[in-house]
Amino acid sequence: MEENKIATLKEEAQAFEPQITLNIADLPEVELENLQVEAREGKNQEGETFSYKVVIKDAKEYRVPNSVLEEIQKILKLKPAVTKVKVTKSGSGLATRYKVEALD
């Protein structure tokens, strides 16, 4: 018979892993063929629902801003054979900008 061990607050805090969504710019490179895009929903500070896209790599979610998808689309129109890109992020909040470069 298995006993249900009740954890202390300290044990729970030490084991706690907050659910965070990283940014696609946190990846050293982004493979265009092997990463699946999934839709997610969240709530902003006002409680309004919004949707966003993520890719999942190594069991971690990376948010993909629409502006990054637009930049990848432009690259693919010029170079349809591109398989990897690098995304860099500058600024924060509403001033965040993304630069996408083809790696091959």
C-alpha positions as CSV (number, residue, x, y, z in Angstrom):
1,M,0.0,0.0,0.0
2,E,1.4,3.4,-1.0
3,E,1.2,6.3,1.3
4,N,0.3,9.8,0.1
5,K,3.2,12.0,1.4
6,I,2.2,15.5,2.0
7,A,4.9,17.9,0.9
8,T,5.8,20.9,3.0
9,L,5.6,24.4,1.5
10,K,9.4,24.4,1.3
11,E,9.5,21.2,-0.6
12,E,6.8,22.4,-3.0
13,A,8.7,25.7,-3.6
14,Q,12.0,23.9,-4.2
15,A,10.3,21.5,-6.7
16,F,8.2,24.2,-8.4
17,E,8.9,25.0,-12.0
18,P,6.9,27.9,-13.3
19,Q,5.4,27.5,-16.7
20,I,7.1,30.0,-18.9
21,T,6.9,30.6,-22.6
22,L,10.3,31.4,-24.1
23,N,10.8,33.5,-27.3
24,I,11.9,32.1,-30.6
25,A,14.8,34.5,-30.5
26,D,16.1,32.5,-27.5
27,L,17.0,29.6,-29.9
28,P,20.5,29.6,-31.5
29,E,18.9,28.6,-34.8
30,V,15.4,27.8,-36.0
31,E,14.8,24.8,-38.3
32,L,11.9,25.6,-40.6
33,E,11.0,22.0,-41.6
34,N,11.1,20.2,-38.3
35,L,9.3,22.5,-35.8
36,Q,5.5,22.3,-35.6
37,V,3.6,25.5,-34.9
38,E,0.7,25.3,-32.4
39,A,-1.8,27.9,-31.3
40,R,-2.2,29.0,-27.7
41,E,-4.5,31.4,-25.8
42,G,-3.7,33.6,-22.9
43,K,-5.2,36.5,-20.9
44,N,-3.7,39.9,-20.7
45,Q,-3.7,42.1,-17.6
46,E,-7.2,43.3,-18.4
47,G,-8.4,39.7,-18.5
48,E,-9.0,39.8,-22.3
49,T,-8.2,36.6,-24.2
50,F,-5.5,36.7,-26.9
51,S,-4.0,34.1,-29.2
52,Y,-0.4,33.5,-30.1
53,K,1.7,30.8,-31.8
54,V,4.4,28.7,-30.4
55,V,6.9,26.1,-31.5
56,I,7.9,23.3,-29.2
57,K,11.5,22.2,-28.9
58,D,13.0,19.9,-26.2
59,A,9.6,20.1,-24.3
60,K,9.8,23.9,-24.1
61,E,7.5,26.4,-25.8
62,Y,8.9,29.3,-27.8
63,R,6.5,32.1,-28.8
64,V,6.6,33.0,-32.4
65,P,5.5,36.6,-33.1
66,N,3.5,37.3,-36.2
67,S,6.3,39.7,-37.4
68,V,8.7,36.8,-37.4
69,L,6.4,34.7,-39.5
70,E,6.2,37.6,-42.0
71,E,10.0,37.9,-42.1
72,I,10.3,34.2,-42.7
73,Q,7.7,34.4,-45.5
74,K,9.8,37.1,-47.2
75,I,13.0,35.1,-46.9
76,L,11.2,32.0,-48.4
77,K,10.0,34.0,-51.4
78,L,13.5,35.0,-52.2
79,K,15.2,31.7,-51.2
80,P,12.7,28.8,-51.2
81,A,15.4,26.3,-50.2
82,V,16.2,27.9,-46.8
83,T,15.9,25.4,-44.0
84,K,17.3,27.4,-41.0
85,V,17.1,30.9,-39.8
86,K,18.4,33.0,-36.8
87,V,16.0,35.3,-35.0
88,T,17.4,38.2,-33.0
89,K,15.3,40.4,-30.8
90,S,15.9,44.0,-29.8
91,G,13.9,46.4,-27.6
92,S,11.1,45.4,-25.2
93,G,7.3,45.8,-24.9
94,L,5.7,47.6,-27.8
95,A,9.1,48.6,-29.1
96,T,10.3,45.0,-29.6
97,R,11.7,44.4,-33.0
98,Y,12.8,41.1,-34.6
99,K,15.4,40.5,-37.3
100,V,15.4,37.2,-39.2
101,E,18.4,36.0,-41.1
102,A,18.7,33.0,-43.4
103,L,21.5,30.6,-42.2
104,D,21.8,28.5,-45.4
